[in-house]
Amino acid sequence: MSTAQFYRLSFADVDRVLEIEQQLYSHPWTRGNFHDSLYNSHEMVGLQDASNNLIAYYVLMPVVDEMHLLNFAISTQYQGLGYARSVLDHLCASAREQKFISVLLEVRLSNLRAISVYTQYGFSEIGRRKAYYPVADNMREDAIVMRMEL
Ligand SMILES: CC(C)(COP(=O)(O)OP(=O)(O)OC[C@H]1O[C@@H](n2cnc3c(N)ncnc32)[C@H](O)[C@@H]1OP(=O)(O)O)[C@@H](O)C(=O)NCCC(=O)NCCS
């Protein structure tokens, strides 16, 4: 972790972000989704190691006084190594510096690993969005809405 560095992602990084995104999610963001975030100046940040391998990335969207965590991912080979906490530390510090009062996120009801990470970090469930996410066979899955005050 000591040699890993956070840096602001740009259009030039979208290919390598997509490579990870497509490995991790059943319904990954498209190139267009990432471009939209960049065009809208969302905070898109990557964490890379000393050999420039992308370890993790996140996307934050400001909404009034709250930061929305739109995407948060750790590349498969770097999972289970404690990077989740470091990335959450980084994004919360950034939001805090910019005077946002909280971070809000949605997570699939079935994503127990992510829910565990967020809960251990200090996020609490504040609601559910019914049938928010697509799943296979034209079915839908609820989202848990979680929030943490900064
Ligand atoms: C969610 C994600 C960012 C977490 O990062 P990670 O490196 O895997 O997280 P860690 O290994 O540090 O922590 C996982 C925690 O969940 C626990 N966990 C792992 N699998 C679990 C499961 N199936 N059910 C419940 N808890 C689980 C682990 O025990 C660990 O807790 P611990 O620190 O007390 O041991 C990562 O798995 C990821 O990128 N997943 C795919 C993308 C994604 O789902 N992003 C979130 C979208 S909202």
The ligand as a Gaussian input file, in Angstrom:
#p B3LYP/6-31G(d) Opt

LIG

0 1
 C      -16.873000      -4.465000      -2.472000
 C      -15.363000      -4.378000      -2.611000
 C      -14.969000      -2.963000      -3.003000
 C      -14.744000      -4.716000      -1.254000
 O      -13.337000      -4.760000      -1.351000
 P      -12.537000      -6.040000      -0.796000
 O      -11.104000      -5.838000      -0.983000
 O      -13.150000      -7.218000      -1.425000
 O      -12.927000      -5.907000       0.717000
 P      -12.162000      -6.559000       1.937000
 O      -11.671000      -7.922000       1.556000
 O      -11.204000      -5.549000       2.458000
 O      -13.343000      -6.693000       2.991000
 C      -14.388000      -7.520000       2.732000
 C      -15.100000      -7.768000       4.038000
 O      -16.307000      -8.413000       3.720000
 C      -16.307000      -9.706000       4.289000
 N      -16.882000     -10.581000       3.312000
 C      -16.283000     -11.147000       2.253000
 N      -17.165000     -11.901000       1.579000
 C      -18.334000     -11.799000       2.244000
 C      -19.630000     -12.355000       2.050000
 N      -19.895000     -13.156000       1.021000
 N      -20.593000     -12.032000       2.927000
 C      -20.351000     -11.210000       3.968000
 N      -19.148000     -10.652000       4.194000
 C      -18.153000     -10.957000       3.346000
 C      -14.871000     -10.046000       4.581000
 O      -14.807000     -10.987000       5.628000
 C      -14.301000      -8.700000       4.938000
 O      -14.571000      -8.361000       6.274000
 P      -13.372000      -8.417000       7.369000
 O      -12.473000      -7.266000       7.017000
 O      -14.070000      -8.232000       8.670000
 O      -12.741000      -9.746000       7.195000
 C      -14.823000      -5.371000      -3.669000
 O      -15.133000      -6.689000      -3.284000
 C      -15.325000      -5.102000      -5.057000
 O      -14.785000      -4.298000      -5.796000
 N      -16.406000      -5.833000      -5.447000
 C      -16.966000      -5.722000      -6.797000
 C      -17.559000      -4.362000      -7.075000
 C      -18.580000      -3.987000      -6.042000
 O      -19.422000      -4.783000      -5.655000
 N      -18.514000      -2.706000      -5.611000
 C      -19.448000      -2.149000      -4.661000
 C      -20.621000      -1.626000      -5.377000
 S      -21.789000      -0.855000      -4.270000

